[in-house]
Amino acid sequence: MKGKSNNIINETEVKKVSKGLKMAFKLKNKKQKKYIYSILVGLSVLTTGLFFYILLLPEETTETNTENNIIQETVFSFKADVEPFVLHPEGGIINVENGSFTKVTNDLIVHINSNIISDKPIKVKGSKEVGLNLIAADLWHKQMILGKEDSFELEGTSINLMDEDYPINLKQLVSLMNEVEESINIIPANYIFEIMPMITGKVIYNDKEIPIDHNAHTNIEYSKVQITVGNETSFKTTTPILSKSPKQLVFYFFGMEVSLFLVKVASVVIYLVLLAAGLKFIHQFKANDPIISSEKEKIDKKYKARMVTVLQSGITTIDSNKRAVVDSFSSLLKISDEKDALIFTFEDSDRGIKVYYVIDEGYLFIYQTSISNPYAGRGYSHA
């Protein structure tokens, strides 16, 4: 008897270990399946996004080209007519970089050099004149003309619009300043002579026209003691003349040029093939996917609290005339509710079935389902 008892215990332990290993393998297999399924979904989303990106690409794009570059440059330089003094014993006309002394300066001369340079030949039409704006701080100002208006029409790649000396009559300006000071009885701390070349017109290249972009100006600061030349004496602007042209979008595969149209056609074909293959794979994947809960798993999860698991059912000890097999678990559940009886469950691993039964007054009501087949019991109600 003792040997037989030990044999039963060993068989029971082996079954428990075997069952545990199966459950562990099943859990690991489920995790792997979920991981693979997630990868498949991610790849399908990525592929679909790439497909629609290629499909929505315009077959023709607009390319912007620089046809010509127009450079407009103006440079100011200054000279002064001075009386002989210690620094310049001979007097006369000298170059002025920073300024001069008011007491020994008779006149100022502004030299203006203005050019338009281009990469390719252009035509320039317009007019030019030079103005002087006499500014007395924030009190008053008066505009005058240093160079009269003159028109021009020139062609080439290096066009000189202005390269002249413009004398500033200091005696005339000082006389005007003194007269205004006496009239308003206010003597400003200093005056500003604003030199403004006014060049207007257009640059013509083929059928394109752009306005002459000229905003160059410089200042001379005048006081009773010193005449100071402004820091800004050089101005330069570059204006590109652009053109737009259609361009076919192409791809390069192994050094071969392929039009976007062919790429789109190939993408549609490849995508449809991949989609069909993917759907077929997913269908087969799901057909063998243990992630899908079997009827047994659904029942055990939902009604676990109402069940009593036994290792040996003892069903065979009950007279076959007192046994009844129900067609669904919901029927067994209804009987359990009516009889207020427990639901016993027994798993027969050898036969691959899970048995649920209710015992009432010697009668046995049975429902059984497959352990592993996820589609077992489908079409049956087991609410």
C-alpha positions in Angstrom: 0.0 0.0 0.0 2.8 2.3 0.9 4.5 1.7 -2.5 1.3 2.3 -4.3 0.7 5.6 -2.5 4.3 6.8 -3.4 3.6 5.9 -7.0 0.4 8.0 -7.0 2.3 10.9 -5.5 5.1 10.7 -8.0 2.6 10.6 -10.9 0.7 13.6 -9.5 4.0 15.6 -9.1 5.0 14.7 -12.7 1.7 15.9 -14.0 2.0 19.2 -12.1 5.5 19.8 -13.4 4.4 18.9 -16.9 1.5 21.2 -16.7 3.7 24.1 -15.4 6.1 23.7 -18.2 3.3 23.7 -20.8 1.9 26.9 -19.3 5.3 28.6 -19.2 6.0 27.7 -22.9 2.6 28.9 -23.9 3.1 32.2 -22.1 6.5 32.7 -23.7 5.0 31.8 -27.1 2.3 34.3 -26.7 4.8 37.1 -25.9 6.8 36.2 -29.0 3.7 36.2 -31.1 2.7 39.6 -29.7 6.1 41.0 -30.4 6.1 39.7 -34.0 2.6 41.0 -34.5 3.6 44.4 -33.3 6.6 44.4 -35.7 4.3 43.5 -38.6 1.8 46.2 -37.8 4.7 48.8 -37.5 6.2 47.7 -40.9 2.8 47.9 -42.5 2.2 51.4 -41.2 5.7 52.5 -42.4 5.2 50.9 -45.8 1.8 52.5 -46.3 3.2 55.9 -45.3 6.1 55.5 -47.7 3.8 54.4 -50.5 1.4 57.4 -50.1 4.4 59.7 -49.9 5.7 58.5 -53.2 2.2 58.5 -54.7 1.6 62.1 -53.7 5.0 63.4 -55.0 4.5 65.8 -57.9 6.0 64.5 -61.1 7.2 67.9 -62.0 8.8 70.5 -59.8 9.8 74.1 -60.3 13.5 74.9 -60.4 14.8 78.3 -59.6 17.8 79.5 -61.5 20.0 82.6 -61.2 20.2 84.1 -64.7 22.2 87.2 -63.7 23.5 89.1 -60.7 23.2 92.9 -60.5 25.7 94.6 -58.3 25.1 98.3 -57.5 27.9 100.1 -55.7 28.4 103.7 -54.7 31.6 105.1 -53.0 32.1 108.6 -51.6 35.4 110.4 -51.1 36.2 113.9 -49.9 38.6 116.7 -50.6 38.9 120.2 -49.1 40.3 123.5 -50.4 42.3 124.8 -47.4 44.3 127.9 -46.7 48.0 127.5 -45.9 48.6 126.6 -42.3 51.1 124.7 -40.1 49.9 121.2 -41.2 49.6 122.1 -44.9 52.0 125.1 -45.5 51.2 125.2 -49.2 47.4 125.0 -48.7 45.2 124.2 -51.8 43.2 121.0 -52.4 43.9 118.1 -50.1 42.4 114.6 -49.5 40.2 114.5 -46.5 39.8 111.1 -44.8 38.4 112.1 -41.4 37.7 115.8 -41.7 39.2 119.3 -41.7 39.3 122.4 -39.6 36.6 124.9 -40.2 38.8 128.0 -39.8 41.2 127.1 -42.7 38.6 125.4 -45.0 37.2 127.4 -47.9 35.3 124.6 -49.7 34.5 120.9 -49.6 34.5 118.6 -52.6 32.5 115.4 -52.6 33.5 112.8 -55.2 30.8 110.2 -56.0 31.5 107.1 -58.0 28.5 104.9 -58.7 28.5 101.7 -60.8 26.3 98.9 -61.9 28.1 95.6 -62.6 26.5 92.4 -63.9 27.5 88.9 -64.9 25.9 89.2 -68.3 25.2 92.3 -70.5 22.3 94.5 -69.3 20.7 97.8 -70.3 20.2 100.6 -67.7 17.8 103.5 -68.3 17.1 106.4 -65.8 18.1 109.7 -64.4 20.4 111.1 -61.8 21.0 114.2 -59.7 22.8 115.0 -56.4 21.1 116.7 -53.5 22.3 118.2 -50.3 20.1 118.4 -47.2 21.3 121.0 -44.7 20.1 119.9 -41.2 20.2 122.0 -38.1 19.9 119.4 -35.4 16.1 118.9 -34.7 15.4 122.6 -35.5 15.2 123.0 -39.2 16.5 121.7 -42.6 16.8 122.8 -46.2 17.3 120.9 -49.4 19.6 122.1 -52.2 20.9 120.7 -55.4 24.6 119.9 -55.9 24.3 118.3 -59.3 21.5 118.9 -61.8 19.3 116.1 -63.1 20.6 114.2 -66.1 19.2 111.2 -67.9 21.2 108.1 -69.1 20.7 105.0 -71.2 23.7 102.6 -71.1 24.5 99.0 -71.9 27.2 96.5 -70.9 28.4 94.5 -67.9 30.2 97.4 -66.1 28.2 100.6 -66.3 29.4 103.8 -64.7 26.5 106.0 -63.7 28.4 108.7 -61.8 32.0 109.5 -61.4 32.3 113.3 -60.7 33.3 115.9 -58.2 30.6 118.0 -56.5 31.8 121.1 -54.8 30.1 122.3 -51.6 30.1 126.1 -51.4 30.8 126.5 -47.7 30.5 130.3 -47.8 27.0 130.1 -49.2 26.0 127.5 -46.6 27.6 129.5 -43.7 25.8 132.6 -44.9 22.4 130.8 -44.9 23.1 129.3 -41.4 24.0 132.7 -39.9 20.9 134.3 -41.4 18.6 131.6 -39.9 20.3 131.8 -36.6 19.7 135.5 -36.4 16.1 135.1 -37.4 15.2 132.4 -34.8 17.8 133.6 -32.3 19.0 130.0 -31.8 22.5 128.7 -32.6 22.6 124.9 -33.0 25.6 123.0 -31.6 26.3 121.6 -35.1 25.0 121.1 -38.6 24.7 118.1 -40.8 25.3 118.1 -44.6 23.6 115.1 -45.9 24.8 114.2 -49.4 22.3 112.2 -51.4 22.8 110.9 -55.0 19.3 110.4 -56.4 19.5 107.7 -59.1 16.2 106.4 -60.4 15.4 104.1 -63.3 15.5 100.4 -64.2 17.8 97.6 -65.1 16.7 95.5 -68.1 17.9 92.0 -68.8 16.1 90.1 -71.6 12.4 90.5 -70.7 13.0 91.1 -67.0 13.2 94.6 -65.4 14.2 95.5 -61.8 14.3 99.0 -60.3 17.7 100.6 -59.6 18.2 100.0 -55.9 19.9 103.1 -54.8 19.7 104.4 -51.2 23.3 105.5 -50.7 24.0 108.7 -48.8 26.6 110.1 -46.5 26.9 112.8 -43.9 29.3 115.6 -43.1 29.2 117.1 -39.6 29.9 120.9 -39.5 30.6 123.0 -36.4 32.4 126.3 -35.8 35.6 124.4 -35.0 35.7 121.2 -37.1 34.3 119.5 -40.2 33.9 115.7 -39.7 33.3 113.2 -42.5 30.8 110.4 -41.8 31.9 106.8 -41.4 29.6 105.3 -44.0 31.2 106.1 -47.4 30.7 102.8 -49.3 27.4 101.1 -50.3 26.9 97.9 -52.2 23.8 95.9 -53.0 23.4 92.6 -55.0 20.2 91.7 -56.7 19.9 88.3 -58.5 17.6 88.0 -61.5 15.9 84.7 -61.1 13.9 82.5 -63.4 11.8 79.4 -62.8 11.6 76.4 -65.0 9.7 73.1 -64.8 11.9 70.1 -63.9 10.9 66.4 -64.1 11.5 64.7 -60.8 13.7 61.6 -61.3 15.2 58.8 -59.2 18.5 57.0 -59.7 18.7 53.2 -59.2 22.2 51.7 -59.7 23.2 54.7 -61.8 20.1 54.5 -64.0 17.7 57.5 -64.3 14.1 56.5 -63.6 11.1 58.9 -64.0 8.8 59.4 -61.0 5.9 58.0 -63.1 7.6 54.6 -63.4 8.5 54.7 -59.7 4.9 55.3 -58.8 3.7 52.5 -61.0 6.3 50.1 -59.5 5.4 51.3 -56.0 1.7 50.5 -56.6 2.5 47.0 -57.9 5.0 46.3 -55.1 2.6 47.7 -52.4 -0.3 45.6 -53.7 1.9 42.5 -53.7 3.2 43.2 -50.2 -0.3 44.0 -49.0 -1.7 40.7 -50.3 1.2 38.7 -48.9 0.9 40.5 -45.5 -2.8 39.9 -45.3 -2.3 36.2 -46.1 0.5 35.9 -43.5 -1.6 37.7 -40.9 -4.5 35.3 -41.6 -2.3 32.3 -41.2 -0.7 33.9 -38.2 -4.1 34.4 -36.5 -5.3 30.9 -37.5 -2.4 29.4 -35.4 -2.2 32.2 -32.9 -2.6 31.0 -29.3 -3.2 34.6 -28.3 -6.8 34.0 -29.3 -8.5 32.7 -26.2 -10.0 29.2 -26.3 -13.5 28.6 -25.0 -11.9 26.9 -22.0 -9.8 30.0 -21.2 -12.8 32.3 -21.5 -14.9 30.2 -19.2 -12.2 29.7 -16.6 -11.4 33.4 -16.6 -15.0 34.6 -16.3 -16.4 32.0 -13.9 -13.3 31.0 -11.9 -14.9 32.0 -8.6 -17.9 29.6 -9.1 -15.8 26.5 -9.9 -14.1 23.8 -7.8 -11.2 22.1 -9.5 -10.7 18.4 -8.8 -7.8 16.2 -9.8 -10.0 13.2 -10.4 -13.6 13.6 -11.5 -15.2 10.3 -10.4 -17.7 10.8 -13.3 -17.3 7.2 -14.3 -18.6 6.0 -10.9 -22.0 7.6 -11.7 -24.6 5.5 -13.5 -24.6 6.4 -17.2 -28.4 6.6 -17.1 -28.0 9.5 -14.6 -25.6 11.4 -16.8 -26.7 14.3 -19.2 -24.5 16.1 -21.6 -25.5 19.7 -22.2 -24.9 21.6 -25.5 -23.3 24.7 -24.0 -21.7 26.1 -20.9 -24.5 28.5 -20.5 -26.9 25.6 -20.1 -24.7 24.1 -17.4 -24.5 27.6 -15.8 -28.3 27.8 -15.8 -28.6 24.4 -14.1 -26.1 25.4 -11.5 -28.1 28.5 -10.7 -31.4 26.6 -10.5 -30.0 23.8 -8.3 -27.8 26.2 -6.3 -25.0 23.7 -7.0 -21.3 24.1 -7.4 -19.6 23.6 -10.8 -16.8 21.1 -10.7 -14.1 21.1 -13.3 -11.6 18.5 -14.3 -8.9 18.7 -17.0 -8.0 15.6 -18.9 -4.7 16.3 -20.5 -4.4 12.9 -22.1 -7.6 13.4 -24.1 -7.1 17.2 -24.5 -10.4 18.1 -22.9 -11.7 20.2 -20.1 -14.8 18.9 -18.3 -17.3 21.0 -16.4 -20.1 19.2 -14.4 -22.8 19.8 -11.8 -24.0 17.0 -9.5 -27.5 17.2 -8.1 -29.3 14.4 -6.2 -27.2 11.8 -7.9 -27.6 13.2 -11.4 -24.7 14.4 -13.4 -24.9 17.3 -15.9 -21.7 17.6 -18.1 -20.2 20.1 -20.6 -16.8 19.6 -22.1 -14.5 21.6 -24.4 -11.1 21.3 -26.0 -8.0 22.5 -24.0 -5.9 23.9 -26.8 -8.0 24.6 -29.9 -8.9 28.3 -29.8 -11.9 27.8 -32.0 -13.5 25.0 -30.0 -17.0 25.7 -28.9 -17.4 28.4 -31.5 -21.0 28.8 -32.4 -22.0 27.8 -28.9 -23.3 30.2 -26.4 -21.4 30.4 -23.1 -22.4 33.8 -21.8 
